[in-house]
Amino acid sequence: MPTTGQLALLILSIALFAIGGTLSVARTWWDKAIVRLVAKHCVYWGLTSAVAVLIWHSSLRARWLPLDDNFDALIWLGILLTLFVLYVQATRPIVGIDFFLMPVVVLLLIAAAVFGRHKPHVYVVRTWDWVHRASAYGGAVAFAVAGAVGAMYLITNARLRRKNGKPGILFGSLERLEHLTRISVTLGFALLTIGLITGMIIFLQRDPESRLGAHWFLNPTVLLAFCVWVIYALVLHAPINPTFRGRKAAMLSILGFVLMIATIVAVQYMPAGGGH
């Protein structure tokens, strides 16, 4: 149960996010440098306050596993959504994304303050188990598309390099295939990240004595899933690092999908409790 001090700090975080979101909207008709600066600082300090609330709350109850109650769960969702907005705006800015997402963050934190006294017993055990499975297999589907399009890219690229004029199936331009690969990888990467986070939480909830020991890190499913995550992280950031664009991104997409299949197979043959 959150203390009065934690609720006060959470309210400060909500106020900072609300001010930052309002200033972001105000930039649509008054785009000044000082407005951008204040809005950015409000969001950063709001995020810092929310993280401080989580640390404070976890230290008092002597449990560091997230999603143990509604207070933790809703604040975690708000923090992750804020980090997503900040990351997108820092790497590939999308004008207006903070207009729509920051109000959601504010609502999540308000809900944490209102419903923070309740402990979601079934919520953690069942709902997050379904979220883990849906995100993991949804990511596999997206990576299957990325792998197929990557293969199409390699075939088309090879034909162009050989200047092969023989008739055959046209897969489209390299630009379009690369764009489709990037879209599929973006969706799959987001789902895989959710699957890894929820899988780790479920694993720790069911086996709290593991303490992330060496045997957990050496679990084949964990190692394979981590390799898949790293590979698609490289593909996802190809526009930032031209070294991994084009053929290399296509080959990495295919390799990532093969490892994803290996991960799914390993999950099916792991002993009970090792599937996460």
Secondary structure, 3 states (H helix, E strand, C coil): CCCHHHHHHHHHHHHHHHHHHHHHHHCCCCCCHHHHHHHHHHHHHHHHHHHHHHHHHHHHHCCCCCCCCHHHHHHHHHHHHHHHHHHHHHHCCCCCHHHHHHHHHHHHHHHHHHHCCCCCHHHHHHHHHHHHHHHHHHHHHHHHHHHHHHHHHHHHHHHHHHCCCCCCCCCCCHHHHHHHHHHHHHHHHHHHHHHHHHHHHHHHHHCHHHCCCHHHHCCHHHHHHHHHHHHHHHHHCCCCCHHHCCHHHHHHHHHHHHHHHHHHHHHHHCCCCCCC
